[in-house]
Amino acid sequence: MTDRATESERQQSLTRLRRIEGQVRGIQRMIEEERDCEAIAAQLLAVRAALDKVSLHIMTQHIEQCLRGDSGQAERDRLERVIGFFLRFAESDTTVDTDADPIER
């Protein structure tokens, strides 16, 4: 995040990342304790979803800052169009093709 990100935005991202870090440590413990594979997989999916969410948050802030430029002003409809496009792109990228051959993934 750039110098123009607000302290609140930085803290929100850091809080989310620390939570994810704790989830990953929990998964490591589950593996060490030889916990059930399905339970571990469920936690891995939760971490992936959380990481996707914080990534979208950070990228949205970055796009907004880039469109504002040095003046700090942006055409609101242009900004919303770019962010909307990015979010649609990101959502379509997270789907998994369950019909595909697992070896090809």
DRENGUVEX-917401 format. One record per residue: x, y, z of N, C-alpha, C, O, CB in turn; residue number from 1; residue in three letters. Coordinates in Angstrom, 2 decimals, padded with zeros to 5 digits. Glycine has a CB too. Example, Ala and Ser with C-alpha at 12.3 -4.5 7.8 and 13.67 -1.06 7.14 Angstrom:
BEGIN
<<013.19 -005.69 007.80> <012.30 -004.50 007.80> <013.20 -003.30 007.80> <014.24 -003.32 008.46> <011.31 -004.47 009.05> 1 Ala>
<<012.85 -002.25 007.08> <013.67 -001.06 007.14> <012.90 000.03 007.87> <013.41 001.14 008.04> <014.08 -000.60 005.72> 2 Ser>
***
This chain:
BEGIN
<<000.85 -001.17 000.00> <000.00 000.00 000.00> <000.90 001.23 000.00> <001.99 001.21 000.57> <-000.97 000.00 001.22> 1 Met>
<<000.44 002.28 -000.63> <001.28 003.45 -000.80> <001.15 004.40 000.39> <000.38 004.16 001.31> <000.92 004.17 -002.08> 2 Thr>
<<001.93 005.48 000.34> <001.89 006.48 001.39> <000.52 007.15 001.47> <000.16 007.70 002.51> <002.96 007.52 001.15> 3 Asp>
<<-000.23 007.10 000.36> <-001.54 007.75 000.33> <-002.63 006.91 000.99> <-003.73 007.41 001.20> <-001.92 008.07 -001.08> 4 Arg>
<<-002.35 005.67 001.30> <-003.35 004.83 001.97> <-003.56 005.38 003.37> <-002.61 005.79 004.04> <-002.90 003.33 002.01> 5 Ala>
<<-004.80 005.40 003.80> <-005.07 005.91 005.14> <-004.59 004.91 006.18> <-004.42 003.72 005.91> <-006.57 006.20 005.32> 6 Thr>
<<-004.38 005.43 007.37> <-003.96 004.56 008.47> <-005.00 003.48 008.72> <-004.66 002.34 009.02> <-003.71 005.38 009.75> 7 Glu>
<<-006.27 003.84 008.61> <-007.35 002.87 008.80> <-007.27 001.74 007.78> <-007.44 000.57 008.12> <-008.71 003.57 008.72> 8 Ser>
<<-007.01 002.08 006.52> <-006.89 001.07 005.47> <-005.71 000.15 005.73> <-005.82 -001.07 005.57> <-006.74 001.73 004.10> 9 Glu>
<<-004.60 000.72 006.14> <-003.41 -000.09 006.44> <-003.69 -001.04 007.60> <-003.35 -002.22 007.54> <-002.20 000.80 006.77> 10 Arg>
<<-004.30 -000.52 008.64> <-004.58 -001.34 009.82> <-005.57 -002.45 009.49> <-005.44 -003.57 009.98> <-005.12 -000.48 010.95> 11 Gln>
<<-006.56 -002.14 008.66> <-007.54 -003.15 008.27> <-006.85 -004.29 007.50> <-007.13 -005.46 007.76> <-008.66 -002.52 007.42> 12 Gln>
<<-005.98 -003.94 006.58> <-005.26 -004.97 005.82> <-004.34 -005.78 006.72> <-004.28 -007.00 006.60> <-004.45 -004.33 004.69> 13 Ser>
<<-003.62 -005.12 007.60> <-002.73 -005.82 008.51> <-003.48 -006.75 009.45> <-003.03 -007.86 009.73> <-001.91 -004.83 009.31> 14 Leu>
<<-004.63 -006.32 009.93> <-005.46 -007.16 010.79> <-005.89 -008.42 010.05> <-005.81 -009.52 010.60> <-006.69 -006.39 011.29> 15 Thr>
<<-006.34 -008.25 008.82> <-006.76 -009.41 008.03> <-005.58 -010.36 007.78> <-005.73 -011.57 007.89> <-007.35 -008.95 006.69> 16 Arg>
<<-004.42 -009.81 007.46> <-003.25 -010.65 007.19> <-002.78 -011.37 008.44> <-002.35 -012.52 008.36> <-002.11 -009.80 006.62> 17 Leu>
<<-002.86 -010.72 009.59> <-002.48 -011.39 010.84> <-003.42 -012.54 011.17> <-003.01 -013.57 011.68> <-002.46 -010.39 012.00> 18 Arg>
<<-004.71 -012.34 010.87> <-005.69 -013.41 011.09> <-005.36 -014.60 010.19> <-005.41 -015.75 010.62> <-007.13 -012.89 010.81> 19 Arg>
<<-005.02 -014.32 008.94> <-004.65 -015.38 008.00> <-003.40 -016.09 008.49> <-003.31 -017.32 008.42> <-004.42 -014.80 006.58> 20 Ile>
<<-002.44 -015.32 008.98> <-001.21 -015.92 009.51> <-001.52 -016.89 010.64> <-000.92 -017.97 010.72> <-000.25 -014.82 010.01> 21 Glu>
<<-002.45 -016.52 011.51> <-002.86 -017.41 012.60> <-003.54 -018.67 012.07> <-003.35 -019.76 012.61> <-003.79 -016.68 013.55> 22 Gly>
<<-004.36 -018.51 011.02> <-005.00 -019.67 010.43> <-003.96 -020.63 009.84> <-004.09 -021.84 009.98> <-006.00 -019.24 009.34> 23 Gln>
<<-002.94 -020.09 009.19> <-001.89 -020.94 008.60> <-001.14 -021.68 009.70> <-000.83 -022.86 009.55> <-000.91 -020.09 007.75> 24 Val>
<<-000.84 -020.99 010.80> <-000.19 -021.67 011.92> <-001.06 -022.80 012.46> <-000.55 -023.86 012.83> <000.14 -020.68 013.04> 25 Arg>
<<-002.37 -022.57 012.50> <-003.29 -023.61 012.94> <-003.27 -024.82 012.01> <-003.34 -025.96 012.47> <-004.70 -023.05 013.02> 26 Gly>
<<-003.17 -024.57 010.72> <-003.08 -025.67 009.76> <-001.79 -026.45 009.97> <-001.79 -027.68 009.89> <-003.15 -025.13 008.31> 27 Ile>
<<-000.70 -025.76 010.23> <000.58 -026.44 010.50> <000.44 -027.36 011.71> <000.93 -028.49 011.69> <001.71 -025.42 010.73> 28 Gln>
<<-000.22 -026.86 012.76> <-000.42 -027.70 013.95> <-001.29 -028.91 013.63> <-001.03 -030.01 014.11> <-001.07 -026.88 015.09> 29 Arg>
<<-002.32 -028.69 012.82> <-003.20 -029.80 012.44> <-002.41 -030.88 011.71> <-002.64 -032.07 011.94> <-004.36 -029.30 011.56> 30 Met>
<<-001.50 -030.49 010.85> <-000.68 -031.46 010.11> <000.25 -032.19 011.07> <000.39 -033.41 011.00> <000.15 -030.75 009.00> 31 Ile>
<<000.89 -031.44 011.99> <001.78 -032.06 012.97> <001.02 -033.06 013.84> <001.56 -034.10 014.22> <002.45 -030.98 013.85> 32 Glu>
<<-000.23 -032.75 014.16> <-001.05 -033.62 015.00> <-001.74 -034.73 014.19> <-002.51 -035.51 014.74> <-002.09 -032.80 015.74> 33 Glu>
<<-001.46 -034.78 012.90> <-002.03 -035.77 011.99> <-003.55 -035.77 012.05> <-004.19 -036.82 012.15> <-001.49 -037.16 012.32> 34 Glu>
<<-004.13 -034.56 011.99> <-005.58 -034.41 012.01> <-006.18 -034.89 010.70> <-005.46 -035.10 009.72> <-005.98 -032.96 012.27> 35 Arg>
<<-007.47 -035.04 010.67> <-008.22 -035.51 009.52> <-007.97 -034.63 008.29> <-007.97 -033.40 008.38> <-009.72 -035.54 009.85> 36 Asp>
<<-007.75 -035.29 007.16> <-007.45 -034.60 005.91> <-008.55 -033.62 005.51> <-008.27 -032.52 005.05> <-007.24 -035.61 004.79> 37 Cys>
<<-009.80 -034.01 005.70> <-010.91 -033.14 005.33> <-010.94 -031.88 006.19> <-011.26 -030.80 005.69> <-012.23 -033.89 005.47> 38 Glu>
<<-010.61 -032.01 007.45> <-010.57 -030.84 008.34> <-009.46 -029.88 007.90> <-009.64 -028.67 007.90> <-010.35 -031.27 009.81> 39 Ala>
<<-008.33 -030.45 007.52> <-007.21 -029.62 007.04> <-007.60 -028.93 005.74> <-007.34 -027.74 005.55> <-005.93 -030.49 006.84> 40 Ile>
<<-008.21 -029.69 004.84> <-008.63 -029.11 003.55> <-009.63 -027.98 003.75> <-009.58 -026.97 003.05> <-009.24 -030.20 002.66> 41 Ala>
<<-010.54 -028.14 004.70> <-011.52 -027.09 004.99> <-010.82 -025.82 005.45> <-011.20 -024.72 005.06> <-012.52 -027.56 006.05> 42 Ala>
<<-009.80 -025.98 006.29> <-009.06 -024.81 006.76> <-008.25 -024.17 005.62> <-008.13 -022.94 005.55> <-008.12 -025.21 007.91> 43 Gln>
<<-007.71 -025.00 004.74> <-006.99 -024.46 003.58> <-007.92 -023.63 002.70> <-007.53 -022.56 002.22> <-006.36 -025.61 002.76> 44 Leu>
<<-009.13 -024.10 002.50> <-010.11 -023.35 001.72> <-010.45 -022.02 002.40> <-010.62 -021.00 001.72> <-011.38 -024.18 001.51> 45 Leu>
<<-010.56 -022.04 003.72> <-010.86 -020.81 004.46> <-009.73 -019.80 004.32> <-009.98 -018.60 004.16> <-011.11 -021.13 005.93> 46 Ala>
<<-008.49 -020.28 004.38> <-007.34 -019.39 004.23> <-007.30 -018.81 002.82> <-007.04 -017.62 002.63> <-006.02 -020.15 004.53> 47 Val>
<<-007.57 -019.65 001.84> <-007.57 -019.17 000.45> <-008.62 -018.07 000.27> <-008.35 -017.03 -000.34> <-007.85 -020.34 -000.54> 48 Arg>
<<-009.82 -018.29 000.80> <-010.88 -017.29 000.68> <-010.50 -015.99 001.39> <-010.75 -014.90 000.86> <-012.20 -017.84 001.27> 49 Ala>
<<-009.91 -016.11 002.57> <-009.50 -014.91 003.31> <-008.41 -014.15 002.57> <-008.42 -012.92 002.53> <-009.03 -015.29 004.71> 50 Ala>
<<-007.46 -014.88 002.00> <-006.38 -014.24 001.25> <-006.93 -013.57 -000.01> <-006.49 -012.47 -000.37> <-005.30 -015.28 000.87> 51 Leu>
<<-007.87 -014.22 -000.68> <-008.51 -013.59 -001.84> <-009.20 -012.29 -001.44> <-009.12 -011.29 -002.16> <-009.53 -014.55 -002.48> 52 Asp>
<<-009.87 -012.30 -000.31> <-010.60 -011.12 000.14> <-009.66 -009.96 000.45> <-009.92 -008.83 000.04> <-011.44 -011.47 001.37> 53 Lys>
<<-008.59 -010.22 001.16> <-007.65 -009.14 001.49> <-006.92 -008.67 000.23> <-006.59 -007.49 000.10> <-006.62 -009.61 002.55> 54 Val>
<<-006.66 -009.57 -000.70> <-006.03 -009.19 -001.97> <-006.93 -008.24 -002.73> <-006.46 -007.23 -003.27> <-005.72 -010.43 -002.82> 55 Ser>
<<-008.21 -008.54 -002.80> <-009.15 -007.66 -003.48> <-009.22 -006.30 -002.81> <-009.29 -005.27 -003.48> <-010.54 -008.29 -003.52> 56 Leu>
<<-009.20 -006.29 -001.50> <-009.23 -005.03 -000.76> <-008.01 -004.17 -001.10> <-008.14 -002.98 -001.41> <-009.30 -005.30 000.77> 57 His>
<<-006.85 -004.77 -001.04> <-005.62 -004.03 -001.33> <-005.58 -003.56 -002.78> <-005.21 -002.42 -003.05> <-004.40 -004.90 -001.03> 58 Ile>
<<-005.96 -004.42 -003.70> <-005.93 -004.04 -005.11> <-006.96 -002.95 -005.42> <-006.70 -002.06 -006.23> <-006.19 -005.26 -006.00> 59 Met>
<<-008.12 -003.02 -004.79> <-009.13 -001.98 -004.98> <-008.60 -000.63 -004.53> <-008.77 000.37 -005.22> <-010.42 -002.33 -004.23> 60 Thr>
<<-007.96 -000.61 -003.37> <-007.37 000.63 -002.87> <-006.29 001.15 -003.83> <-006.21 002.35 -004.09> <-006.77 000.43 -001.47> 61 Gln>
<<-005.48 000.25 -004.34> <-004.42 000.62 -005.26> <-004.99 001.22 -006.55> <-004.52 002.26 -007.02> <-003.55 -000.59 -005.59> 62 His>
<<-006.01 000.57 -007.10> <-006.62 001.08 -008.33> <-007.20 002.46 -008.09> <-007.03 003.37 -008.91> <-007.73 000.12 -008.83> 63 Ile>
<<-007.89 002.62 -006.98> <-008.48 003.92 -006.66> <-007.40 005.00 -006.57> <-007.57 006.10 -007.11> <-009.27 003.85 -005.34> 64 Glu>
<<-006.32 004.70 -005.91> <-005.23 005.67 -005.77> <-004.59 005.99 -007.12> <-004.24 007.14 -007.38> <-004.18 005.14 -004.82> 65 Gln>
<<-004.43 004.98 -007.97> <-003.84 005.21 -009.29> <-004.72 006.09 -010.16> <-004.22 006.96 -010.87> <-003.60 003.88 -009.99> 66 Cys>
<<-006.02 005.88 -010.09> <-006.93 006.68 -010.91> <-007.03 008.11 -010.42> <-007.29 009.02 -011.21> <-008.30 006.05 -010.93> 67 Leu>
<<-006.82 008.31 -009.15> <-006.87 009.68 -008.62> <-005.65 010.47 -009.07> <-005.73 011.68 -009.30> <-006.96 009.66 -007.09> 68 Arg>
<<-004.53 009.80 -009.17> <-003.31 010.50 -009.56> <-002.87 011.48 -008.49> <-003.29 011.39 -007.34> <-003.51 011.23 -010.87> 69 Gly>
<<-002.02 012.40 -008.88> <-001.46 013.34 -007.93> <-002.47 014.39 -007.45> <-002.33 014.93 -006.36> <-000.28 014.04 -008.55> 70 Asp>
<<-003.48 014.67 -008.26> <-004.44 015.70 -007.90> <-005.36 015.28 -006.76> <-005.93 016.12 -006.07> <-005.28 016.08 -009.10> 71 Ser>
<<-005.52 013.96 -006.57> <-006.42 013.47 -005.54> <-007.86 013.44 -005.98> <-008.73 013.05 -005.20> <-006.29 014.30 -004.32> 72 Gly>
<<-008.15 013.84 -007.20> <-009.51 013.87 -007.73> <-009.68 012.79 -008.79> <-008.75 012.51 -009.55> <-009.84 015.25 -008.32> 73 Gln>
<<-010.83 012.19 -008.83> <-011.12 011.17 -009.84> <-012.53 011.36 -010.36> <-013.40 011.83 -009.63> <-010.93 009.74 -009.27> 74 Ala>
<<-012.74 011.00 -011.58> <-014.09 010.96 -012.08> <-014.73 009.73 -011.48> <-014.30 008.60 -011.74> <-014.13 010.94 -013.66> 75 Glu>
<<-015.74 009.93 -010.67> <-016.32 008.85 -009.89> <-016.83 007.69 -010.76> <-016.61 006.53 -010.43> <-017.46 009.38 -009.04> 76 Arg>
<<-017.49 008.01 -011.88> <-018.01 006.93 -012.72> <-016.88 006.14 -013.37> <-017.01 004.93 -013.54> <-018.94 007.50 -013.80> 77 Asp>
<<-015.79 006.80 -013.74> <-014.63 006.10 -014.30> <-014.03 005.17 -013.26> <-013.69 004.02 -013.56> <-013.57 007.11 -014.81> 78 Arg>
<<-013.88 005.67 -012.06> <-013.34 004.88 -010.96> <-014.21 003.66 -010.68> <-013.70 002.55 -010.55> <-013.21 005.73 -009.71> 79 Leu>
<<-015.51 003.85 -010.59> <-016.41 002.74 -010.30> <-016.39 001.71 -011.43> <-016.48 000.51 -011.17> <-017.83 003.26 -010.09> 80 Glu>
<<-016.27 002.16 -012.68> <-016.22 001.24 -013.81> <-014.97 000.36 -013.73> <-015.05 -000.85 -013.92> <-016.24 002.02 -015.15> 81 Arg>
<<-013.82 000.96 -013.45> <-012.57 000.20 -013.37> <-012.60 -000.78 -012.20> <-012.20 -001.94 -012.34> <-011.36 001.15 -013.24> 82 Val>
<<-013.05 -000.33 -011.05> <-013.12 -001.21 -009.88> <-014.12 -002.34 -010.14> <-013.85 -003.49 -009.79> <-013.51 -000.41 -008.61> 83 Ile>
<<-015.26 -002.02 -010.73> <-016.25 -003.05 -011.05> <-015.68 -004.10 -011.98> <-015.91 -005.30 -011.80> <-017.47 -002.42 -011.66> 84 Gly>
<<-014.96 -003.65 -012.99> <-014.34 -004.60 -013.93> <-013.34 -005.48 -013.20> <-013.34 -006.70 -013.40> <-013.64 -003.84 -015.09> 85 Phe>
<<-012.51 -004.90 -012.38> <-011.51 -005.67 -011.64> <-012.17 -006.71 -010.76> <-011.73 -007.86 -010.70> <-010.63 -004.75 -010.80> 86 Phe>
<<-013.24 -006.31 -010.06> <-013.91 -007.25 -009.16> <-014.56 -008.39 -009.94> <-014.52 -009.54 -009.49> <-014.95 -006.53 -008.32> 87 Leu>
<<-015.16 -008.10 -011.09> <-015.74 -009.17 -011.91> <-014.64 -010.11 -012.39> <-014.83 -011.33 -012.38> <-016.50 -008.59 -013.12> 88 Arg>
<<-013.52 -009.57 -012.81> <-012.40 -010.38 -013.28> <-011.89 -011.26 -012.15> <-011.65 -012.45 -012.34> <-011.27 -009.48 -013.82> 89 Phe>
<<-011.71 -010.68 -010.98> <-011.17 -011.43 -009.85> <-012.12 -012.53 -009.41> <-011.68 -013.63 -009.07> <-010.90 -010.49 -008.68> 90 Ala>
<<-013.42 -012.27 -009.41> <-014.38 -013.29 -009.00> <-014.40 -014.46 -009.98> <-014.51 -015.61 -009.57> <-015.78 -012.69 -008.88> 91 Glu>
<<-014.29 -014.17 -011.25> <-014.31 -015.26 -012.24> <-013.03 -016.08 -012.18> <-013.03 -017.24 -012.60> <-014.51 -014.70 -013.64> 92 Ser>
<<-011.96 -015.51 -011.69> <-010.68 -016.20 -011.62> <-010.62 -017.19 -010.46> <-009.77 -018.08 -010.45> <-009.55 -015.19 -011.49> 93 Asp>
<<-011.51 -017.05 -009.48> <-011.44 -017.92 -008.30> <-012.30 -019.16 -008.41> <-012.32 -019.98 -007.50> <-011.84 -017.15 -007.08> 94 Thr>
<<-013.03 -019.31 -009.52> <-013.85 -020.50 -009.67> <-012.99 -021.68 -010.06> <-011.98 -021.53 -010.74> <-014.96 -020.27 -010.70> 95 Thr>
<<-013.40 -022.85 -009.63> <-012.67 -024.07 -009.92> <-013.53 -024.93 -010.84> <-014.71 -025.12 -010.58> <-012.29 -024.85 -008.62> 96 Val>
<<-012.93 -025.45 -011.91> <-013.62 -026.33 -012.83> <-013.58 -027.73 -012.28> <-012.55 -028.40 -012.34> <-013.01 -026.27 -014.25> 97 Asp>
<<-014.71 -028.18 -011.72> <-014.74 -029.50 -011.09> <-014.84 -030.61 -012.12> <-014.62 -031.78 -011.80> <-015.91 -029.60 -010.12> 98 Thr>
<<-015.17 -030.27 -013.37> <-015.28 -031.29 -014.41> <-013.94 -031.57 -015.09> <-013.80 -032.55 -015.83> <-016.30 -030.85 -015.46> 99 Asp>
<<-012.96 -030.71 -014.84> <-011.65 -030.89 -015.51> <-010.92 -032.08 -014.92> <-011.13 -032.47 -013.78> <-010.79 -029.61 -015.37> 100 Ala>
<<-010.05 -032.64 -015.73> <-009.19 -033.74 -015.29> <-008.26 -033.22 -014.20> <-007.55 -032.24 -014.44> <-008.37 -034.33 -016.49> 101 Asp>
<<-008.24 -033.83 -013.00> <-007.39 -033.33 -011.92> <-005.91 -033.25 -012.28> <-005.19 -032.43 -011.72> <-007.56 -034.21 -010.72> 102 Pro>
<<-005.47 -034.05 -013.18> <-004.07 -034.03 -013.58> <-003.76 -032.77 -014.38> <-002.65 -032.24 -014.32> <-003.71 -035.28 -014.39> 103 Ile>
<<-004.75 -032.29 -015.12> <-004.55 -031.10 -015.95> <-004.58 -029.82 -015.14> <-004.12 -028.79 -015.64> <-005.61 -031.04 -017.03> 104 Glu>
<<-005.08 -029.82 -013.93> <-005.18 -028.59 -013.13> <-003.85 -028.18 -012.71> <-003.70 -027.17 -012.03> <-006.05 -028.76 -011.93> 105 Arg>
***
